Amino acid sequence: MSSLSVLLINPRVCSPSSTRLPLAVLNLAAVLEGQRPWRIVDGNVEIDPVRTALAALKERPHALVGVSAMPGPQMVTAIEISSAIRNAFPSVPIVWGGYFPTLYADAALNAPYVDYLVRGQGELTLVDLLSRLPDAGSPTPLDSAVDSSAIGDVPGLSWKRGGQPQHNVDRPGGPPGAFPLLPYERLDVAAYLRPTFLGKRTAVYQAALGCRYRCEFCGVVSMWNGKTQLEAPDRLLQAMMTLRDRWGADAIQFYDNNFFDQEETSIPLLDVLAALNMPYWCFARTDTMAKFSTQTWEKVRRSRLRMAFFGAEAASDEILKRMKKGARVEHTLEVAVRCREFGVVPEFSFILGGPEDPEDQIEKTFDFIRKIKTINPDSEIVLQYYSPTPQRERRRITGQGASARLPVLRSYGPSGPSLPSTPEEWAEPLWQNWVCQRDAPWLTPRLRRRVRDVARVLACRFPTAQDYRTSSLRKSVLRNLARWRYATRYYDHSWELAIAQRLIRLRDPKTESL
């Protein structure tokens, strides 16, 4: 075992009550286990993660620091902790991985506190980089390595030479079964099992990687290049039994980008989950589940699926086709019917306000949501604004001399603005709101107000089942206050609902997840 340690950092991204197992860095720790010392600093748990990280680096020599970074609020804490480490330990390489460096590689490398990027799946790239660092040498302000020949052929790696970004060839993603099971015993797992509407001790897990669909707005496409890597049912069973029997988990939230890939691959997973007898939540596609047979839907019921998040996205087949969604409006309606029949709460997400014709499409979507509610009143609705995401150029690359195929976005929307060129710019509140689908530059104040008013009436008229803290009496107050507005479609100036929401604070699935 190497004596040099690895510090893995999960920057703060949520409130303590929403903290979940840090799967991004825990998967990296799994491939390091038994090979070299490692430690995780979870900013969602630590009171002062910067101080904790600096103390860990002072305690013993480290080969590198790995920082997981998502676009949005996590950028702020990723910058804070990386800057502090660079100032205190300038010779320790700092490596960023995750969605942000994969989607916005050049911007990430423009930071003086970032030496390397791991693009896409990180396990093998991290191990490969660690083996090369002794020959590469310590980073300097303009160069990631003294000897760049040591790291120039590491697939999936980006780095700096003379202050300029260098991107090695892409690394193909591997299936979950190619990597070790997660080393839960090195964490205080009990602290991560939180109460949700599913159970008192809800765990999180990712059973499949990527997604084979190519929705043009989705970062998963750019991260995984349109591929899905499924976990074998027996491995899923082993992982779930460990969480249940050793750590006391009584419910599961699956982080899979698309849990039910196809009917034939879903059936073995449903049988495993039925045997486990644990309620769960997952992501799913309307077109996939709309085509499930009645027998498979019976398996869904027995598997104890409580809620599934569906990207319904739009009320128009034309818009769905433009998005390259691959699904149709009829699939959303069919799933609403099937979910009601088999005891599953569907959580339908809609993307509003694209730059081409936001107002017309938004009103059609609101009418469509009412149709869904008529079919299945328990359907939950999540309203988000359209946010363009870098996509890989669809050119075929073959041969040993192939170059990296990075996601590309020329500007934010057809008429700009230009994208930020540094992590600090991406961390600004304006860009956080845009990339997190809370706002968009082409929306008018009147349109923003319209969406906010409709969302408020929907949230009060149909309080979310995910809120396990608010009493049924308080939810009934909200329902009755909003009843006349929903019935008459009078959404404007809902001052009484705004006051009620301040007094009766329901959980917001859009911002708090489960």
N, C-alpha and C positions, 0 to 999 in steps of 0.2 A: 504493500500500500504506500502511495506517495505521501510524504510528510506535509506537502503544501495543501492547504485547505481551500475550499470554495465557499464563498458567501453568496447565498441566493436571497434576493430581496423582492418581496411583493409589496410595492408602494401602496399607501392607503388609498382606497377608492370608495369606501362605504362607511356607514355608521357602525358602531360596535354591535348593535342589535341585528345588523344584516350580515355580519361576518360569516363566511363559509370557508371550508377547507381550501387552502391556496393551491389548487390543482396545477396551475401553470408551473410553479417552481417545485412542487412535490414530484411531478413527473421527471424533472431534471435530476432531483435528488435520488430518484430510484436508480438511474444509470450510474450514479456516483457511489452508491452504497457498496461498501466492501472494496472500493478502488482507491478512495482518498477521503479524508475528513470533509464534512460539509455541515453547514448550518443555515437555517432559514430565519430571516428576519421579516416578520409579517407586520406591515404597517397598520393593518386593520386591528391588530391585537396589542402591539407595543404602545405604551404611553408616549415614549419618545424614541421612535425608530431610528432617527439619525444618531442619537447618543448610543443606542444599542449596537448599531452597525460599526461605529467608530471604535467602540470598546472591543468588539469581536476582532477587528482588524489589528488592534494594538496587542491583543492577547497572543497571537501566533502569526507566523508568515502565511500569506495567502497567494495562491496562483492567480486568481482573478475574482472579480465581483460580477455576478450576473443579476441584471435588473429586468423584471418583466414590465412592459409598458403598453398600455392600451390608449388609443386616442380618447380625449375627454378629460375628466377631472383627475385621473391617475397621472397625467402628465405633470401636474403641479408638484406632487410629492416625489415623482421619479426624478425631476430636475433638482429638487431640494436635496435629496439624499445623495445623488450622484455628484453634485457640486461639492458637497461637504467632504465626500470621500476623496475626490480629486485634490482638493486643497490640503487635506491632511496626509494623504498617501499617494503622491503623484506618480510613483513607479508601479502601482498596482493597476493592471489592465481592467477597464470597466467595459462590460459587454451588455448591450441591450438586446432583448429579444421580445417576441410577441407581435401583436397586430400592428402597432405603430411603426416599428422599424421595418416590418415587412411591406407595409403600404407606402410609407414615406421615408424611404431609406436615405435619400440625399439630405433631407431636412434633419434627420436624426444624427447623421455624421457631421453636420455643421456645428455640433456642440463640442466645446473643448473638453468636456468631461465624458465623452463617449469615444472609445477606441475601436470597438468592433461591434458589428451587428450580426445577430443570428436571424436569418430570414426563414420564415416557414417553421416547420417542425424542428425543434431545437436539440433533441437528445444527442443524436449522432454528431451533429456539428459541434456541440459543446465538447464532447469527448475528444473529437479530432483536434479541435483548437488547443485543448489542454496539453495534448501530446506534442504540439508544435511550439508552444510558448517558450520553452527553454532555449531553443535555437533562434526564435524570433527576437528575443530581447525585450526590454521594457519600453513602453510607449514614450514618445516625446510630443510636444504641443502640435506638431504637424504630421507626425508619422506614427502609425499604430505599432510598427515594428522596426527595429534597427535593421534586421535582415528580412525583407518582405518576401524573399523566395521561400521562406519557411512556411508561409501561410497562404501563398498565392494560389494553391490548388485545393484548398479546403472547400468542398461544395457547400452552398448555402451561407457563405460568410461574406460580409462586406467590411471594408477597412479603409484607412486613409494612407495616402502616400503624397508627401509634399502638400498636405492640406486638401488634396482632392480625393473624392470618393472612388473606391475601387470595388467592383462587385464580381465575386467569383460566380461560377456556374451554379444553377439551382440544384438543390438536393431533393430527390424524390421522397415523398412521405412514406413512412412505414406503418404497418398495421399495429394496433395495440398489443397484440400477442407477441410482437417482436421485442417488447421491452419488459423489464421486471414489474412485478406488482408494486403498488405504492407502499413506501415504508412508514405506515401510519404510526408505528411504535415510537418514532422519534418526535412526535408532536403530542400536545395535550388535546387529543381528539375530542374529549368530552366538551371542551370549551367551544368547539366548532359545531356541535350538534344542537341546533336551535329549534325552538318551537315555531311551527307554522300551522296553517290550516290542515296540513296533511297529518301531522303528528307532533308529539312533544319533543322528539329528538330527530330532526330531519338532517340527513346527510346529503352531500352532493357527490356526483360521480359523472364521468364521461365514458360512455361505453363504445362510442364510435367517433371517428375523426373525419372532418371535412364534409363535403356535400357534392354529389355528382351533378347537381343542377347549376345553371349559370345565370341566375338572376342578376341583371346588370347593375343593381344598386347595392349588392351585398359584398362585404369584405371577405366573407368566407370563400367566395369564388377565387379572389386574388390570393388568399392565403394558401388554398389547397388545389388551385388550378382545376377545379371541376372534378375532383376525385373523392370517393368515400372509402374509408378504411374501417371495416366492421370488426367488432370484437366477437370472438367465438362464444357461444352460449355457455360452455362449461367454465370458461374464464370469468364471464359475467357472474355466474352462480358463485364461484369461489370468492370473488371480490365482495359481492353483496352479503354473503354469509359471514365474512370477516367483519364488515361494518355492523351487521345485525347482532351476531353472537358474541363477538369480542368487545365491541365498543358500545353496544346498546342502541344502535340506530333503529327507529321504528317507522321511518318513511324516507323516500329518496326523491331528490330533485335531479333529473338527468340534464347535464349541460350539452348533450349532443346537439350538433347543428341540425340534425334530422334523424330522430331516433328510429322511426319506421321508414326504412329505405325502400323496401318492396315487400309485397305480401309474403312471398315465399321465405324471405330472410327474417321476417317479423315473427312468424309462427313459433320457431324455436325459442326466441326471446320471450314471447308471451307465456310459453309453457314454464320457463324458468321463473318468471315473475309470479306466476300463479302459485308455484311451489313455495316461493319465499313468503307470500302473503303479507306484503308491505305496500301500502298506498304510495303512489308516485305521480310525479308531474314530468312532462317532457315536451320537446318540440316535435312538430309533425307537419306533414304537407297535406293539403286538402285533396289533391288529385290522387295521392297514394291511398289515403284512408277511405275516400269516396268509393274506391274500387274494391275494398275489402269485401269478401263474402260474408254472409250472415254468420257462418260458422266461425270465421275469424273474429268478427265483432263479439261473438260470445266469449271467445278467448280474451278479448280486450276487457270485457266485464270481469271475468274471473281473475285477470292479472291485477286488478285493483287500480287501474288507471283512473285517477280522480279528475285531472285536468290536463288538457293538451293545448299548447300554444301554436296556433296556425297563422301563417302569413297570408291572410286573405288579400291584402294589399289594395285592391281596387274593385269598383263596381262595374267595370267594363272589360269585356274580352279584348277589345282593341288596346286598352292601356296595359293589360296583363301581357299581351303579345309584345308590346313595345318594351316592356320591362324584361322580356325573355323569361317570364315566370314559369311557363310550361303548364300552368293550371288554368282552369276556366271558372267563370262565375258559378256555373252549375255545380261545380265540385264543392264550393263553399256552402251552398244551400243544402246539398246532400249530406255533408258532414254535420251541419246543424241538426238535421233530422236524425241522423244515426246516433249522434252523441246523446240526444234527448232519450232515444229509445234504449240505449245501453248504459245510461248512468254516468256519462262523462261530461264535464263542463268544458265547452270549447271556449278558448280565449283567442278571439280574432283580432289580429293587428292590421291596421290600414295605414298606408302611406299617403299622406295628403300633400297637395300643393306643389306639384312639379312645376318647373319654370315655364312650360309651354302653355298650359291652360288651367291654372290652379283653381280658379273660382268655379267654373262650370263642373269640373270633376269632383270637387269637394261637395257640392250640393247633391250630386248624384250618389256619392258615397253615403251621405247622411240618409238619403231615402232608402238605400240598400240596407243600411244598418237597421232601420225600422222593420224592413222585411225579415231580416234575420231574427230580430227580437220577437216578431209575430210567430215565427216557426219554432223558436226555442228561446223563451224568455230568460233562461239561465245563461245564455251566451254572454261572455264578457267581451268588452270592446276596448282596444288600445288604439289611440290616435297618435300618429307620429308624422312629422314633416319629412318630405323627401330630402335625402342627402346623397349627393353623388359620391361614389367611391372609386378609387383607382382600379382599373381593370387591366389584365394582361393582354397585350396585343396578340391577336389570333394568328400568329405566324408559326410555321413549323420549324423547329430547330433540331438538327441531328448532327451526329459526329462528335469527336473528341474536342473539337475546337469551338463548340457551342458556347455562346455567351449567356449571361444571366438574362432572364426574361422578366423584368421588373414591372409591377403594376404602374400604370401611367394615368395621370389626370392633368389635363392641360390648364384648366381653370375651374373654379367652383361655379358650375352652371355655364350655360352657353355664352354669357356675356361677362363672366368674371364674378368676383374678383380673383386675382392670382392667389395660389395657395401659399401658406406660410413657408418660409425657408429655414426656420429654426424651431427647436422644441419650445422655446420661450414664447414664440408667436402662437404656436398651436395651443399653448396653455392659457391664452387670453380668453376671458369669459365669452366674447363674441364667437370665437371659433369653437369653444367647447359646446356652446348652444347649437351651433350649426352641425357639428359632427355627431352630436348626440341626438339629433333629430328633434330638437326642441324649438328650432327657429330656422329661417332661411332668408337670404338677402332679397329675394324677389317677392316676398309676401308683403301685402299692404297692411297697415294698421287695422283697417276694417276687417280684413280676412282673418288676421290673427285673433281679433276680438270675437268673430263669428265662431271660430273653432273652439276657443276657450269657453264660450257660452254653451255650445252644444255639449262639449265634454263635461261641463259642470252638471247640466241637467241629467245626462246619462249616468254619471257617477252617483248622483243622489237618488234618481228613480230606481236604479238597479245597483245597490251597494254590492261591492265585490265579495265573493265567497272567500277570498284570500284573507280578509280581515277577521282574525279569530279573537281579537281583543274587544271589539265593540259589541255591546249587548244587542239582542234582537229588538228591544224596545227603542234604542237610539237609532238603529237602522230603519225601523218603521217610521220614525219621525221624519227622516230624510226622504223616504219613499213617498210619504203622503204629501210633504211639502212640494215635491217635484211632480206629483202625479198630473196636476192640471196643465202644467207647462208642457210636459211630454205629450199629453193627449191633444193639445191645441197647437203644438209645434211653435209655441211662443218662447223662444230661448233667450231673447235679448233682455238686458237689464235685470238679471236674476239676483238682485241684491240680497233677497231673503235667503237664498241658497248659499251665497258667499258667507253670510253671517253664520248660517247653520254649519257649514263646513269648518269654520274656525272653532266652533263650540264642540262639534262632533268630528273628530279627526279620524277619518278612515285611512287604512293603509292604501298607498298609491302603488299599484302593481307596476306602473310605468317607470317609477323611480326607485322603488324599493324591492323589486322582484318579489320572491315569496317572503 
